[in-house]
Amino acid sequence: MGKIVLRLDRVMADRKISLNELSEAVGVANVNLSKLKNGHVSAIRFSTLEALCEALHCQPGDLIEYDFG
């Protein structure tokens, strides 16, 4: 069975942005971004996704993938 996978870590590495920098840019606590980065969440708000896309200059599909596993 497949699952949704967050690729925030990969996009952050591509953009060479730290967790602290991203946290300040999107207004989300480091602890919550860390959970997103490590895939330890079961949901993400659209407002958070929009803020991440704006800060990272990417599309939602760059951050979220479906793994058919």
PyMOL commands that set and color helices and strands:
alter all, ss='L'
color gray80, all
select helices_A, chain A and resi 8-15+19-26+30-37+46-56+60-63
alter helices_A, ss='H'
color red, helices_A
select strands_A, chain A and resi 3-6+64-67
alter strands_A, ss='S'
color yellow, strands_A
deselect
rebuild
show_as cartoon
